[in-house]
Amino acid sequence: MRKVVFYGAVTLDGYLADQDNSLTWLFETDTGEGTTYEKFIQNIDAVVMGRVTYEEVLKLQQDEPFYPDQEVYVFTRDTTKSFEDTHTVHENPVSFINKLKEQDGKPIWIVGGGNLLKPLLEANMIDEWWIQITPILLGKGKRLFEDGDYLERLELVDTTTFGQFVELHYQKIEE
């Protein structure tokens, strides 16, 4: 069965994006000589994200291909929306991702989006976490972890630093 993983950056006070969904703060932070992203993305063949995250990443991509080597799934509650070069999903994220997990393939990457992440947390579906923490305090914005009905203890696998980032790699403790 495929793993479900989260890889993403947050501010020191836990925000994924500012109150306007902008990620400018992230791209203004020095990554130094390199990041763990290139190694990470080589081990992924499915990318799952919410509509807002998708639209924000599209703005940043400009004319560059959008995860050309992966299947991209974008969740939206708006049943009139569909997105070019992706699979638009209008169903429950837990049941959809459970179906994806049953298919052959590499890990499934959950990209940002507290609204998408919350039901997955409540269903205890995230197997591994790579969280990069930036030395920025936004004070308000879009949180990575929304209030919810979940409690999970994780095990620290590794820490990595690059530029101004500290990356924490955790995995689910198997019971």
N, C-alpha and C positions, 0 to 999 in steps of 0.2 A: 504494500500500500504506500502511496506517495506521502511525503511529509508536506505540511503546511508551514511556511516560514514567513517571518516579518523581517524586512530589512529597511531601515529608514532613519532619518535624522530628526532630532528634536532640539529645541532650545533647552537651556539649563532648567528653566521653569516648566518644561513639559509640553511645549506647543509645537505642532507640526507646521502650522502656517499662521500668518498674522490674521487680524480680524477681517481683512479683505481677501483671504485665501492666498495671499502672495507668499512666495518662497524666496523673495529677494534676499532676506537675511541669510539664508542658507548659502546662496551662491556668492555672497560677499565675504564668506568665512574662508580663511586660508586652509587648503587641504595639504599644503606642503608638497612633497615630491610624488605623492600618489595615495590612492585609497584602496580599500578592499573590494570595491565595486566590480572591477574587471574579473577578478577570480570568482566572486559571488555569482555574477550573471551567467558565467559559463556553465554553471550547475543548475540552471533554471530553464524550464521550457514552457511554463505557464505564468502569466502575470495577471493578477486580479486587482482591480481598483474601483473606487467609486467614481461617479460622474464628475464631481467637483475636482478631485485630484487629477483625473484624466484631462479635463479642460485646462487646468493650470499647467500641467506638464506639456500639453500641446503648444501653449503660448511660448514656453521656453525652448522647445525643440526647433521652432521655425521650420526649415525645410528638411531637417535631418529625419531619417527613418525612425519610426517609433517602435522600438524593440523588434527589429526585423527577424530575429531568430527565435522568437517566442510567440506562443498564442496569447493574445491579449483579450481579457474579458472585462467589460466595463458594466458595473451595476448602476441602474437608474430606476427610480420609482416612476418616472415619466414614460408611460408606455408609447408615447408618440415619438420618442427619441430613438435614433439609431446612429451609430458612429462608423465612419468609413475605416476599413482595414482592421476592424476589431469585431469581437463578438459582443453584442449588446445583450445584457441579461436583465430580465424584469422579474426574477423570482427570488425566493428566500435564499440568502447567501449560504446558510448552513446546509440546506439540502442540496444546493447546486455544488458546493465545494465537496460535500461528501461523495457526490457522483464523480467529480473530477479525480478525487483520491483513489477511486476504484480503477481508473484507467491506468494503463502503463505509462510511465514517464518519470521525469525528474521532479524535484520538489516544486510546489506551487507557491509563488511569491505574492504575499499580500502587501500592497503598496499603499501606505498612508490611509487616511480616512477613518476617523473615529466612529462614524456612523456604520461603516462596513465592519470595522474591527470589533465593536461591542458584541454583536450576536455571536461572533466566532469565539470571543473570550468566554461568553456565557455558556457556550457549548464545549469549552475546553479543547479547541481545535488547533491552536498554534503549538507546533512542536519545537520550533527554535526561534530565537530572537537575535537580531543584530541591530542594536540601537546605537547610533552615533550621537553623542551629546556635544552641542556647540556652546561656547562660552558667551551666550547671548541671553538676556532676560527681556522678553517681550511684554510681560505684564498682562496681556490678554490676547486672545486669538482662538485658534482651533486646537483643542487638546488631543493628544494621542489617546489617552485613556479617559473615556467618558464614564460617568457614574454607571454602575451596573451591578448585576447579581453574579459576581465571580470572585473566587479566591483561589489562587494557585501559587505554589512555591516552586521556584525554578532553581536550577543548578548553574553556577557560573562555569563556563567552558574556557573562556579566554578574554583577555582585554588587549586592545591594540590602540596605539596612538598614531595619528598622522596629522601634521600641521596643527591646527587648533582643535582638532576633534579627538575625543576619547570614544572608542567603540567597545561596547559591552556585548559579549556573545553568551546567551543563556540557552539552556534547553529544558524541556519539560522533564520533571522527575517521574519516571515510570513507576507505577505502583504495583 
